[in-house]
Amino acid sequence: MYKEDSMDKVTVIIIVASIIFIAILLFVIKTIFKNKKKKSILSSIDKLTTEKNMIISSILKSELAKAEKLANNKKTEKEVEDWKSRFEEIENTDMPILTDELIEVETRMVENDYEKAFEALTKAEKDIFHVKAKSIKLLGEIKDLTESEDRNREAITKLKSVYREVVFKYNKNKNDYQDVSSRIELQFENINKLFSAFEVAVQNKEYEELGKIVKALDDMINNISIVIEEAPTIVLMAKMVLPKKMKDIKNISTRMTRDGYNLEYLNIDYNIEETNKKINEIMDRLYVLNLQDSIFDLKTLIDYYEGLYSDFDSEKRGKKEYERGIINITERISKVSSIIRNLYAEIDNIKDTYDLSDDEIKVIDELNKELITVKDSFKLINDRSLSKVMPYSKLSNECELVAVNLSKVEDKLETTLKNLGSLKEDEARARDQLYEIKNIINNSKYKIKEYNLPVIPDKFYVELKEAYDAVKEINNEIEKKPISIKVLNLRVDTARDLALKLYQTATNTISSAEAAESAIVYGNRYRTSNKEVESGLISGSKAFYKGEYKESLEIVLNTLNIVEPGIQKKLLSMMER
């Protein structure tokens, strides 16, 4: 019992000690956190205090005092009064409020009310930012007046440097500005007057006027710089380059027109007139030193006249191509016309000789119509050429079109001639093939006759008759007027097939007879020794003399195969030797 009480006391002690430790730890942590927060707030107070004290700087006060001295007219006096009022508001109203707000933060810190201190700090930070912005804006406005003289003086110094360079360049190349020299020098006088006006304005402390004078001088010097840079080029292009090109173009145009070229589409006279107007307009602008787009306009005009040289060359090439085209087309039309006339003259004979289809006859009429269309187009081109209503470049293009259409007629005509020519060729070929077919038939007859077969098979005579009948059909077709080439070719193909078939029959018959005869002769060696062989040879011989040569060969070979297996290969080998 005693031991249990002791253990309980120890446990309680441990628990109490743990609680105390945790409490102490939390206190320490809280203390550290508060100290850090306190330090942060105090640092911010110092920083904001510094920023507050810098709002009303010595620069702001001195610039405001300087502005008061520079106020020499009602407008600047009014501006200075406004600035003083805004300064006093910042100094007497805003600054005390900011001070009180910072004191409020410090008070809360002393009271250890860090939450309230932080809220006050945030408000003070925001208000200081706004008052600082007001002060910076006020200083900027004041400096626009107090520094205007220095700023404008610096600008004037730079402008004078640029101006001296412009004047130097002008004096160095004065002869290049004869047409506008008086205007340029007058502008120089105006610029010099403005420089003097600037000094007067400085002396009179007319600071608002200084900016206007500087702006005016900047614009005038920039403009006169451009004039000095571009005026000689404009004068050169307007007074020399363009007039020379226009004169040259006019001379070439006159000469080519005299030589028969139609150049109306180029509107040269009109464009020369308009160019002169444009040159006068540009020079008028130049006299008042207005160079807007002048060089661009002049370059555009020069490019136009440069392009006319290409147009002239194109017309010259066009004339040569047209003249060559005229000769070429004339010759080709004459040739095609002659061929078509000959076709018309021969068409009746052709129709009497050959059986032509309606389409084959119509194609000649169609060709003639197309040729007439080509001739009409060609005549129109010639008429236009004679009347000089169309430039050669276009006439040349139209000639090319006529040539293309004429080529189509020529191609169709060539095809037609080939088709008509093939009629005679087909007839001649049929006659040649008829001769060859007859030779094949005769060779077949000769081959059969020469071998002196005991019997000529009926098949040969049947095929011989078929071949003769086919030859007869060819002869009938050739003798017919008009000849149907299509039918004739069919007859020839049929007869050739039959003749070749006959020849093959003759060849096969003879080959079979030869083989059968050789087999019978070879088998005679077994006739006395083998009754079965003898019987087979007798049967084979009977078939042979009936003209059944293939059957004879089969009987004999089958018989001999009894006593001599493979005899077929052996006999064939012997026959080949």
C-alpha positions as CSV (number, residue, x, y, z in Angstrom):
1,M,0.0,0.0,0.0
2,Y,2.8,2.3,0.9
3,K,4.6,1.6,-2.4
4,E,1.4,2.4,-4.4
5,D,1.0,5.8,-2.6
6,S,4.7,6.6,-3.4
7,M,4.2,5.8,-7.1
8,D,1.1,8.0,-7.3
9,K,3.0,10.9,-5.8
10,V,5.8,10.5,-8.3
11,T,3.4,10.5,-11.2
12,V,1.7,13.6,-10.0
13,I,5.0,15.3,-9.6
14,I,6.0,14.4,-13.1
15,I,2.7,15.7,-14.6
16,V,2.9,19.0,-12.6
17,A,6.5,19.5,-13.7
18,S,5.6,18.9,-17.4
19,I,2.8,21.4,-17.2
20,I,5.0,24.0,-15.6
21,F,7.7,23.3,-18.3
22,I,5.2,23.7,-21.1
23,A,3.8,26.9,-19.6
24,I,7.3,28.3,-19.3
25,L,8.1,27.3,-22.9
26,L,4.9,29.0,-24.2
27,F,5.7,32.1,-22.3
28,V,9.2,32.2,-23.7
29,I,8.0,31.7,-27.2
30,K,5.3,34.4,-26.8
31,T,7.9,36.8,-25.4
32,I,10.3,36.1,-28.3
33,F,7.5,36.7,-30.8
34,K,6.4,39.9,-29.1
35,N,10.0,41.2,-29.1
36,K,10.4,40.4,-32.8
37,K,7.1,42.1,-33.6
38,K,8.1,45.1,-31.4
39,K,11.5,45.4,-33.1
40,S,9.8,45.3,-36.5
41,I,7.3,48.0,-35.6
42,L,10.0,50.2,-34.1
43,S,12.1,49.8,-37.2
44,S,9.2,50.8,-39.4
45,I,8.6,53.8,-37.2
46,D,12.2,54.9,-37.7
47,K,11.9,54.4,-41.4
48,L,8.6,56.3,-41.7
49,T,9.9,59.1,-39.6
50,T,12.8,59.5,-41.9
51,E,10.5,59.6,-45.0
52,K,8.2,62.1,-43.3
53,N,11.1,64.4,-42.5
54,M,12.2,64.3,-46.1
55,I,8.8,65.3,-47.5
56,I,9.5,69.0,-47.0
57,S,13.1,69.1,-48.3
58,S,15.4,72.0,-48.7
59,I,15.2,71.6,-52.4
60,L,11.4,72.1,-52.5
61,K,11.8,75.2,-50.3
62,S,14.6,76.7,-52.4
63,E,12.8,75.9,-55.8
64,L,9.6,77.6,-54.4
65,A,11.6,80.6,-53.4
66,K,13.3,80.7,-56.8
67,A,9.9,80.5,-58.5
68,E,8.7,83.5,-56.5
69,K,11.5,85.6,-57.9
70,L,10.8,84.4,-61.5
71,A,7.2,85.3,-61.4
72,N,7.0,88.3,-63.7
73,N,3.5,88.0,-65.1
74,K,0.0,87.3,-64.0
75,K,0.0,83.7,-65.2
76,T,3.2,82.7,-63.4
77,E,2.2,84.8,-60.3
78,K,-1.0,82.8,-60.1
79,E,0.9,79.5,-60.5
80,V,3.3,80.5,-57.7
81,E,0.4,81.4,-55.4
82,D,-1.1,78.0,-56.0
83,W,2.2,76.3,-55.3
84,K,2.6,78.3,-52.0
85,S,-0.9,77.3,-51.0
86,R,-0.2,73.6,-51.7
87,F,3.1,73.8,-49.8
88,E,1.5,75.4,-46.8
89,E,-1.2,72.7,-46.8
90,I,1.5,70.0,-46.7
91,E,3.6,71.9,-44.1
92,N,0.8,73.0,-41.8
93,T,-1.9,70.4,-42.2
94,D,-0.5,67.1,-43.6
95,M,2.8,67.1,-41.6
96,P,1.2,67.5,-38.1
97,I,-1.3,64.8,-38.9
98,L,1.6,62.5,-39.9
99,T,3.4,63.3,-36.7
100,D,0.4,62.6,-34.6
101,E,-0.1,59.2,-36.4
102,L,3.5,58.2,-35.6
103,I,3.1,59.2,-32.0
104,E,-0.1,57.1,-31.9
105,V,2.0,54.1,-33.0
106,E,4.6,54.7,-30.3
107,T,1.9,55.1,-27.6
108,R,0.4,51.7,-28.5
109,M,3.8,50.2,-28.3
110,V,4.3,51.5,-24.8
111,E,0.9,50.0,-23.9
112,N,2.1,46.7,-25.5
113,D,-1.0,46.8,-27.6
114,Y,0.8,45.5,-30.7
115,E,-2.3,44.9,-32.7
116,K,-3.5,48.5,-32.4
117,A,0.1,49.6,-33.0
118,F,0.2,47.7,-36.2
119,E,-3.1,49.2,-37.4
120,A,-1.8,52.7,-36.7
121,L,1.4,51.9,-38.4
122,T,-0.3,50.8,-41.6
123,K,-2.4,54.0,-41.7
124,A,0.6,56.2,-41.1
125,E,2.5,54.4,-43.9
126,K,-0.4,54.9,-46.3
127,D,-0.8,58.6,-45.5
128,I,3.0,59.3,-45.7
129,F,3.0,57.8,-49.2
130,H,0.2,60.1,-50.4
131,V,1.7,63.2,-48.9
132,K,5.1,62.3,-50.3
133,A,3.5,62.0,-53.8
134,K,1.9,65.4,-53.4
135,S,5.3,66.9,-52.5
136,I,7.0,65.2,-55.5
137,K,4.3,66.4,-57.9
138,L,4.6,70.0,-56.5
139,L,8.3,70.0,-56.9
140,G,8.0,68.8,-60.5
141,E,5.6,71.6,-61.4
142,I,7.9,74.2,-59.8
143,K,10.9,72.9,-61.6
144,D,9.1,73.2,-64.9
145,L,9.4,77.0,-64.3
146,T,12.7,77.2,-62.4
147,E,14.6,74.9,-64.8
148,S,13.0,76.1,-68.0
149,E,15.8,78.5,-68.8
150,D,18.5,75.9,-68.4
151,R,16.6,73.3,-70.3
152,N,15.8,75.5,-73.1
153,R,19.3,77.0,-73.2
154,E,20.6,73.4,-73.6
155,A,18.2,72.8,-76.4
156,I,19.1,76.1,-78.1
157,T,22.8,75.2,-77.9
158,K,22.2,71.9,-79.7
159,L,20.0,73.6,-82.3
160,K,22.7,76.2,-83.0
161,S,25.2,73.5,-83.6
162,V,23.0,71.8,-86.1
163,Y,22.1,75.1,-87.7
164,R,25.8,76.0,-88.2
165,E,26.3,72.7,-90.0
166,V,23.3,73.4,-92.3
167,V,24.5,76.9,-93.1
168,F,28.1,75.6,-93.7
169,K,26.8,73.0,-96.2
170,Y,24.7,75.6,-98.0
171,N,27.5,78.1,-98.4
172,K,29.9,75.3,-99.5
173,N,27.5,74.3,-102.3
174,K,25.7,77.5,-102.9
175,N,25.7,77.1,-106.7
176,D,23.5,74.0,-106.3
177,Y,20.6,76.1,-104.9
178,Q,20.3,78.9,-107.4
179,D,16.6,78.4,-108.0
180,V,15.8,78.5,-104.3
181,S,18.7,80.3,-102.7
182,S,16.7,83.5,-102.0
183,R,14.1,81.4,-100.2
184,I,16.7,79.5,-98.2
185,E,18.5,82.7,-97.2
186,L,15.2,84.2,-96.1
187,Q,14.5,81.2,-94.0
188,F,18.0,81.6,-92.5
189,E,17.0,85.2,-91.6
190,N,13.9,84.0,-89.9
191,I,15.8,81.4,-87.9
192,N,18.3,84.0,-86.8
193,K,15.5,86.2,-85.7
194,L,14.1,83.4,-83.6
195,F,17.5,82.9,-81.9
196,S,17.5,86.6,-81.0
197,A,13.9,86.4,-79.8
198,F,15.1,83.5,-77.5
199,E,17.7,85.7,-75.8
200,V,15.2,88.5,-75.4
201,A,12.7,86.1,-73.8
202,V,15.4,85.0,-71.4
203,Q,16.3,88.5,-70.4
204,N,12.6,89.4,-69.9
205,K,12.1,86.1,-68.0
206,E,9.3,85.1,-70.4
207,Y,9.8,81.4,-69.6
208,E,6.6,80.3,-71.2
209,E,7.6,81.8,-74.4
210,L,11.0,80.0,-74.4
211,G,9.4,76.6,-75.1
212,K,7.4,78.0,-78.0
213,I,10.6,79.5,-79.5
214,V,12.6,76.3,-79.1
215,K,9.8,74.3,-80.7
216,A,9.6,76.7,-83.7
217,L,13.4,76.7,-84.1
218,D,13.5,72.9,-84.0
219,D,10.8,72.6,-86.7
220,M,12.4,75.3,-89.0
221,I,15.9,73.8,-88.7
222,N,14.7,70.3,-89.4
223,N,12.8,71.5,-92.5
224,I,15.7,73.6,-93.8
225,S,18.1,70.6,-93.2
226,I,15.9,68.5,-95.5
227,V,15.8,71.3,-98.0
228,I,19.6,71.7,-98.0
229,E,19.9,67.9,-98.4
230,E,17.3,67.2,-101.1
231,A,16.9,70.5,-103.0
232,P,19.9,69.9,-105.4
233,T,18.6,66.4,-106.2
234,I,15.1,67.7,-106.8
235,V,16.4,70.5,-109.1
236,L,18.6,68.1,-111.0
237,M,15.8,65.6,-111.5
238,A,13.2,68.2,-112.4
239,K,15.3,70.5,-114.5
240,M,17.7,68.1,-116.3
241,V,17.1,64.4,-115.9
242,L,13.3,64.3,-116.6
243,P,13.3,66.9,-119.4
244,K,16.1,65.0,-121.1
245,K,14.3,61.7,-120.8
246,M,11.0,63.2,-122.0
247,K,12.8,64.7,-125.1
248,D,14.5,61.4,-125.9
249,I,11.2,59.5,-125.5
250,K,9.4,62.0,-127.7
251,N,12.1,61.7,-130.4
252,I,12.0,57.9,-130.3
253,S,8.2,57.9,-130.3
254,T,8.0,60.3,-133.3
255,R,10.6,58.2,-135.3
256,M,8.8,54.9,-134.5
257,T,5.4,56.3,-135.4
258,R,6.9,57.5,-138.7
259,D,8.2,54.0,-139.3
260,G,4.7,52.5,-138.9
261,Y,4.5,51.7,-135.3
262,N,1.2,52.3,-133.4
263,L,2.1,53.7,-130.0
264,E,-1.2,55.4,-129.2
265,Y,-1.8,53.0,-126.3
266,L,1.2,54.4,-124.5
267,N,-0.4,57.9,-124.3
268,I,3.1,59.5,-124.5
269,D,2.0,63.0,-125.5
270,Y,-0.6,63.2,-122.7
271,N,1.9,61.8,-120.1
272,I,4.6,64.3,-121.2
273,E,2.1,67.1,-120.7
274,E,1.1,65.8,-117.3
275,T,4.7,65.3,-116.3
276,N,5.5,69.0,-117.1
277,K,2.5,70.0,-114.9
278,K,3.9,67.8,-112.1
279,I,7.4,69.3,-112.5
280,N,5.9,72.8,-112.3
281,E,4.0,71.8,-109.2
282,I,7.0,70.3,-107.5
283,M,9.1,73.4,-108.3
284,D,6.4,75.7,-106.9
285,R,6.5,73.6,-103.7
286,L,10.2,73.9,-103.7
287,Y,10.1,77.7,-104.0
288,V,8.2,77.7,-100.7
289,L,10.6,75.1,-99.3
290,N,7.9,72.4,-99.2
291,L,9.6,69.1,-100.3
292,Q,6.8,66.8,-99.4
293,D,7.0,63.6,-101.5
294,S,8.9,65.5,-104.2
295,I,11.8,63.0,-104.7
296,F,9.4,60.1,-104.6
297,D,7.2,61.7,-107.3
298,L,10.2,62.5,-109.5
299,K,11.6,59.0,-109.1
300,T,8.2,57.6,-110.0
301,L,8.1,59.7,-113.2
302,I,11.7,58.7,-114.1
303,D,10.8,55.0,-113.6
304,Y,7.8,55.5,-115.9
305,Y,10.0,56.9,-118.8
306,E,12.6,54.2,-118.2
307,G,9.8,51.7,-118.6
308,L,8.9,53.2,-122.0
309,Y,12.3,52.1,-123.4
310,S,11.2,48.5,-122.6
311,D,7.8,49.2,-124.3
312,F,9.6,50.4,-127.4
313,D,11.9,47.4,-127.5
314,S,8.8,45.2,-127.1
315,E,7.2,46.9,-130.1
316,K,10.3,46.4,-132.2
317,R,10.5,42.7,-131.2
318,G,6.8,42.5,-131.9
319,K,7.2,43.8,-135.4
320,K,9.9,41.3,-136.2
321,E,7.9,38.4,-134.7
322,Y,4.8,39.7,-136.6
323,E,6.6,39.9,-139.9
324,R,8.1,36.4,-139.4
325,G,4.7,35.1,-138.4
326,I,3.0,36.6,-141.4
327,I,5.4,34.8,-143.8
328,N,5.2,31.5,-141.9
329,I,1.4,31.5,-141.6
330,T,1.0,32.6,-145.2
331,E,3.1,29.7,-146.4
332,R,1.4,27.2,-144.1
333,I,-2.1,28.4,-145.1
334,S,-1.2,28.1,-148.8
335,K,0.1,24.5,-148.2
336,V,-2.9,23.4,-146.2
337,S,-5.3,25.0,-148.7
338,S,-3.6,23.2,-151.6
339,I,-3.8,19.8,-149.8
340,I,-7.5,20.3,-149.0
341,R,-8.2,21.3,-152.6
342,N,-6.5,18.2,-153.8
343,L,-8.5,16.1,-151.4
344,Y,-11.7,17.5,-152.7
345,A,-10.5,16.8,-156.3
346,E,-9.6,13.2,-155.4
347,I,-12.4,12.4,-152.9
348,D,-14.7,11.1,-155.6
349,N,-12.1,8.7,-156.9
350,I,-11.3,7.7,-153.4
351,K,-15.0,7.1,-152.6
352,D,-15.2,5.0,-155.9
353,T,-12.2,2.9,-154.8
354,Y,-12.8,2.6,-151.1
355,D,-15.8,2.3,-149.0
356,L,-15.6,5.4,-146.7
357,S,-17.7,6.2,-143.7
358,D,-19.7,9.4,-143.4
359,D,-17.4,10.6,-140.6
360,E,-14.3,10.1,-142.8
361,I,-16.0,12.2,-145.6
362,K,-17.3,14.9,-143.2
363,V,-13.8,15.4,-141.6
364,I,-12.6,17.1,-144.9
365,D,-15.5,19.5,-144.8
366,E,-14.8,20.3,-141.1
367,L,-11.1,20.9,-141.9
368,N,-12.1,23.3,-144.7
369,K,-14.4,25.2,-142.3
370,E,-11.7,25.4,-139.7
371,L,-9.2,26.6,-142.3
372,I,-11.6,29.3,-143.4
373,T,-11.9,30.5,-139.8
374,V,-8.1,30.7,-139.6
375,K,-7.9,32.6,-142.9
376,D,-10.6,35.1,-141.6
377,S,-8.6,35.7,-138.4
378,F,-5.4,36.1,-140.4
379,K,-7.0,38.5,-142.8
380,L,-8.3,40.6,-139.8
381,I,-4.8,40.8,-138.4
382,N,-3.5,42.0,-141.8
383,D,-6.2,44.6,-142.1
384,R,-5.3,45.9,-138.6
385,S,-1.7,46.0,-139.5
386,L,-2.4,48.0,-142.7
387,S,-4.6,50.4,-140.9
388,K,-2.1,50.9,-138.1
389,V,-4.9,50.5,-135.5
390,M,-3.1,48.0,-133.4
391,P,0.5,47.9,-132.0
392,Y,2.9,45.2,-133.2
393,S,3.2,43.6,-129.8
394,K,-0.6,42.8,-129.9
395,L,-0.5,41.9,-133.6
396,S,2.3,39.5,-132.8
397,N,0.3,37.9,-130.0
398,E,-2.7,37.5,-132.3
399,C,-0.4,35.9,-134.9
400,E,0.7,33.4,-132.3
401,L,-3.0,32.6,-131.6
402,V,-3.7,32.1,-135.3
403,A,-0.6,29.9,-135.6
404,V,-1.8,27.7,-132.7
405,N,-5.2,27.3,-134.4
406,L,-3.5,26.6,-137.7
407,S,-1.4,23.9,-136.1
408,K,-4.6,22.2,-134.9
409,V,-5.9,22.2,-138.5
410,E,-2.5,20.8,-139.7
411,D,-2.6,18.1,-137.1
412,K,-6.1,17.0,-138.1
413,L,-5.2,17.2,-141.8
414,E,-2.1,15.0,-141.1
415,T,-4.3,12.4,-139.3
416,T,-6.8,12.5,-142.2
417,L,-4.1,12.0,-144.8
418,K,-2.6,9.1,-142.8
419,N,-6.1,7.5,-142.6
420,L,-6.7,8.0,-146.4
421,G,-3.2,6.9,-147.2
422,S,-3.6,3.8,-145.1
423,L,-6.4,2.7,-147.4
424,K,-4.0,2.2,-150.3
425,E,-1.4,0.8,-147.9
426,D,-3.9,-1.7,-146.5
427,E,-4.9,-2.7,-150.1
428,A,-1.3,-3.1,-151.1
429,R,-0.6,-5.1,-148.0
430,A,-3.6,-7.3,-148.6
431,R,-2.4,-8.1,-152.1
432,D,1.1,-8.9,-150.8
433,Q,-0.4,-11.1,-148.1
434,L,-2.6,-12.8,-150.6
435,Y,0.5,-13.8,-152.5
436,E,2.1,-15.1,-149.3
437,I,-1.1,-17.0,-148.4
438,K,-1.1,-18.7,-151.9
439,N,2.6,-19.7,-151.4
440,I,1.8,-21.3,-148.1
441,I,-1.1,-23.3,-149.6
442,N,1.1,-24.4,-152.6
443,N,3.9,-25.3,-150.2
444,S,1.5,-27.4,-148.2
445,K,0.3,-29.2,-151.4
446,Y,3.9,-29.7,-152.6
447,K,5.0,-31.1,-149.2
448,I,2.2,-33.7,-149.1
449,K,2.8,-34.6,-152.8
450,E,6.5,-34.9,-152.4
451,Y,6.4,-37.4,-149.6
452,N,4.3,-39.9,-151.7
453,L,2.0,-40.8,-148.9
454,P,-0.1,-43.9,-149.6
455,V,-3.2,-42.0,-148.6
456,I,-3.7,-38.3,-148.1
457,P,-6.0,-37.7,-145.1
458,D,-9.5,-36.2,-145.8
459,K,-8.7,-33.5,-143.2
460,F,-6.1,-32.1,-145.5
461,Y,-8.5,-31.8,-148.4
462,V,-11.1,-30.1,-146.2
463,E,-8.7,-27.6,-144.9
464,L,-7.3,-27.1,-148.5
465,K,-10.8,-26.2,-149.7
466,E,-11.4,-23.8,-146.8
467,A,-8.1,-22.1,-147.6
468,Y,-9.0,-21.8,-151.3
469,D,-12.4,-20.5,-150.5
470,A,-10.8,-17.8,-148.2
471,V,-8.4,-16.8,-151.0
472,K,-11.4,-16.5,-153.3
473,E,-13.1,-14.2,-150.8
474,I,-10.0,-12.0,-150.8
475,N,-10.0,-11.8,-154.6
476,N,-13.7,-11.0,-154.6
477,E,-13.2,-8.2,-152.1
478,I,-10.3,-6.7,-154.0
479,E,-12.3,-6.8,-157.2
480,K,-15.2,-5.1,-155.6
481,K,-15.7,-1.3,-156.0
482,P,-15.6,0.4,-153.6
483,I,-13.4,-1.8,-151.4
484,S,-14.2,-2.1,-147.8
485,I,-10.8,-2.1,-146.2
486,K,-12.2,-3.2,-142.9
487,V,-13.8,-6.3,-144.6
488,L,-10.7,-6.9,-146.7
489,N,-8.4,-6.9,-143.7
490,L,-10.8,-9.4,-142.0
491,R,-10.7,-11.7,-145.1
492,V,-6.9,-11.6,-145.2
493,D,-6.6,-12.4,-141.5
494,T,-9.1,-15.4,-141.9
495,A,-7.3,-16.7,-145.1
496,R,-3.9,-16.4,-143.4
497,D,-5.1,-18.4,-140.4
498,L,-6.6,-21.1,-142.6
499,A,-3.4,-21.3,-144.8
500,L,-1.2,-21.7,-141.7
501,K,-3.6,-24.3,-140.3
502,L,-3.3,-26.2,-143.6
503,Y,0.5,-26.0,-143.6
504,Q,0.5,-27.3,-140.0
505,T,-1.7,-30.2,-140.9
506,A,0.6,-31.1,-143.8
507,T,3.6,-30.9,-141.5
508,N,2.0,-32.9,-138.7
509,T,0.7,-35.6,-141.2
510,I,4.1,-36.1,-142.7
511,S,5.8,-36.1,-139.3
512,S,3.4,-38.7,-138.1
513,A,3.8,-40.8,-141.3
514,E,7.6,-40.7,-141.1
515,A,7.5,-41.7,-137.4
516,A,5.1,-44.5,-138.0
517,E,7.1,-45.8,-140.9
518,S,10.3,-45.7,-138.9
519,A,8.7,-47.5,-136.0
520,I,7.3,-50.2,-138.2
521,V,10.7,-50.8,-139.8
522,Y,12.4,-50.9,-136.4
523,G,9.8,-53.3,-135.1
524,N,10.3,-55.8,-137.9
525,R,13.3,-57.2,-135.9
526,Y,10.9,-58.6,-133.3
527,R,8.2,-59.8,-135.8
528,T,9.5,-63.5,-135.9
529,S,10.4,-63.7,-132.3
530,N,7.2,-62.3,-130.7
531,K,3.7,-63.1,-131.8
532,E,2.3,-60.1,-129.9
533,V,4.6,-57.8,-131.6
534,E,3.8,-59.2,-135.0
535,S,0.1,-58.8,-134.4
536,G,0.7,-55.1,-133.3
537,L,2.8,-54.4,-136.3
538,I,0.2,-55.8,-138.6
539,S,-2.5,-53.6,-137.0
540,G,-0.2,-50.6,-137.2
541,S,0.6,-51.2,-140.9
542,K,-3.1,-51.5,-141.7
543,A,-3.8,-48.1,-140.1
544,F,-0.8,-46.6,-142.0
545,Y,-2.1,-47.6,-145.4
546,K,-5.5,-46.2,-144.6
547,G,-3.9,-42.9,-144.0
548,E,-4.3,-43.0,-140.2
549,Y,-0.7,-42.2,-139.5
550,K,-1.0,-40.8,-136.0
551,E,-3.1,-43.9,-134.9
552,S,-0.6,-46.1,-136.7
553,L,2.3,-44.6,-134.7
554,E,0.5,-45.0,-131.4
555,I,-0.3,-48.7,-132.1
556,V,3.3,-49.5,-133.1
557,L,4.9,-47.6,-130.2
558,N,2.6,-49.3,-127.7
559,T,3.4,-52.7,-129.2
560,L,7.2,-52.2,-129.1
561,N,7.0,-50.9,-125.6
562,I,6.3,-54.5,-124.6
563,V,9.7,-55.8,-125.7
564,E,11.6,-52.6,-125.3
565,P,10.3,-50.2,-122.7
566,G,11.0,-46.5,-123.5
567,I,11.3,-47.2,-127.2
568,Q,9.5,-43.9,-127.9
569,K,12.4,-41.8,-126.7
570,K,14.9,-44.0,-128.6
571,L,13.0,-43.7,-131.9
572,L,12.5,-40.0,-131.6
573,S,16.2,-39.7,-131.0
574,M,17.0,-41.7,-134.0
575,M,14.7,-39.7,-136.2
576,E,16.2,-36.4,-135.0
577,R,19.7,-37.7,-136.1
